[in-house]
Amino acid sequence: MSAQIGVTGLAVMGANLARNLARNGYTVALHNRSVEKTDALLEKHGGEGDFIRTESLQELVDSLEKPRRVLIMVKAGAPVDSVIEQLEPLLEAGDIIIDAGNSHYEDTRRREAALAEKNLHFVGVGVSGGEEGALLGPSIMPGGSRESYDSLGPMLEKISAKYNGEACCRWIGTDGAGHFVKMVHNGIEYADMQVIGEAYDVLRTAAGIEPADQAKIFTEWNTGTLSSFLIEITAEVLAHTDDRTGKPFVDVVVDSAGQKGTGRWTVVSALELGSPTSGIAESVFARGLSSQRGQRELAQGILEGHEGTVELPEGFVEDVRLALYASKLVSYAQGIDMLTAAATEYGWDLKLDEIASLWRAGCIIRAELLDDIMKAYAGDARPANLLLAPAFAESIAGAVPAWRRVVATAVQLGIPVPVFSSSLAYYDGLRRKRLPAALTQGLRDLFGAHTYNRVDAEGTFHTLWGEDRSEVEAVDTH
């Protein structure tokens, strides 16, 4: 018996992907550095499909039909390079190495180029949905060559999540495109979770609504425009009571949020691309601040807040819902804008409507509004920014008064709402006729002769600040 695909790295995600493949009728060769994990998987789940047990990478390769497909699911970084280095001499031209972990897209581009020189395909695959998604059907974002997708794609589409019968898996683009799109997905996920946290904090601190009652609110919100996986599980977490103390579960959890790095990568990449992802960035920084518990404890005894008193308007809960919805839209708009910038930078033909379709099921940010995002980018009249699409421009405009009230209330009460407020600033910056960047350019020209453009004339100019302050046309030295 030969296997159609091999999986090396049988921690939870790798094991669940292997089981998903076997459950869908594929024969899967299994390998792990410690064979005990292979045997444990076979003992517990061997009856779910056809598996081939191997003890070495050579055995794994020998058990595969051609072209060979080897899926790596190990920790990102050096461990991936190590497995590739061991696999490469065992493979033949046309074979495919698949990295389904959370690798940085630049690593994927490097690996793809190096292996292409040896006539091997390298496919970076973004996989979202966590452990359950890996087993039951994740959202899958594959990159690599189109030729490799012709061989691998049907298999990935079969094991992916389905939305109304449609596979949440499409070929994204060449080299690192798949891992880039997954990275941006995770950046949006960071912002999405942070704005949910801010909504919870405002409702509890400003309005005095306890977690159990908030669970009912979030459950109701999940039936409307905010309907999404994260809103659904927020209600579940807020409704949970700690068995040990009888307190709300959220009150016994240390308020220090961890991160695996993909959100940080999104922000760094956005800076390199010049793409303004302020909401995503603030969500990453909010996690960083939450982790600085020593400084926060000191600050509680030193820093004064001088909080005011605020009379909450009627309908404040609805105000918070609208602020949450508007801020969520901004995070999607910023993420999609970043995809557009990357497509230009790396020569990727990213189909934004198809990418939105992949996120409708299986992944963490799955939400009802993705259908509308798909429609916004499906036709020829694609918006320059998601917020400029007629449907979204109208809905976010209707939320602005409530959004402003919530941010103002939070500021007066000393409740940090970094993503609510930065998202509102992004919205205002996008629509503002004049920004203070004109002064910034003047300052740059004075201290560094960095030049500026005029609103009333073509060309680039410099003022002779240290002389008679006359203006000269700048000489292009490039």
Disulfide bonds with the S-S distance in Angstrom:
none
